[in-house]
């Protein structure tokens, strides 16, 4: 991320499938680089969340230093 940029993560829909750090529980994840995943997530300044249910999951599976904006669905409510 370049200096002065703001990164807003809008996600895609409701987090019903396994993603982020939750994938560590599965044997198929042995090739995944979770350190790199967290490095990428640390670029986020804001994470837009549709509701409290989603916020809890996003913050668990992507535990980084962003600020969560619980504002509704980005395509409809922001």
N, C-alpha and C positions, 0 to 999 in steps of 0.2 A: 504494500500500500504506500502510495506517495504521501509525503508530508502535506498536511492540510486537507487531505481527502477524508470523507466520512463514508463508511461502509455500512449500509443498511441491509440486513438479511431479512428477506420477506418470506422465505420458506415456500413450500408448495402444499397447500391443503392442510388437513388435520393429521397429526402424527399417529397413525394407527399401526403402521408397520414398524419393524425393528430397524433402528438407525443409530448413527453416532456411536457412542461408547457402549450402548446396549448390545451391539454386534459382537463384542468381545466374548460373549457367552457361547458362541457357536463355532464348531470346528472349521467351518468354511472361512472364518475370519483370520486364519493363521497368516495369510499373505497381506493382510491389511496393515497399514502403517498408522496406528492411532496417534502416535506422537505428531506426525505430519498433519493429521486431521485437526488436532488441537491447535497447532501452529496457524492453520488456515482460519480456524474459528476465532483465534485471538485478534484477527484483523477487523472483526466486526465491532462497530461502535454501538449499533442498535440491532435488536432482534424484534421484528414485528410479530405479535402473537394474536390469534383470533379470540382466545378466551382463556380462562384460568386453567382448564384441563390441558390445553396445548402449552401454556406457559410452564407448567410443572414438568412436562415431558421435555420440552426444548432445553430447559435449564439443566435437567438431569443428563441428557444425552450429549449436550454441547456445553460443558461446564467451564465457561470462560468469563472474561471480564467485561462483557457487553452490558448494555442497559436494555431491559425488556420494555417494549411499548405494547401494552395490551389494548389494542385499538380496534380489533375486529379484523376481517379479511382485507388484506391490502387492496385487492382489485375492487372491492365494494365500499369499504369504509374509510380508507385513508385519503 
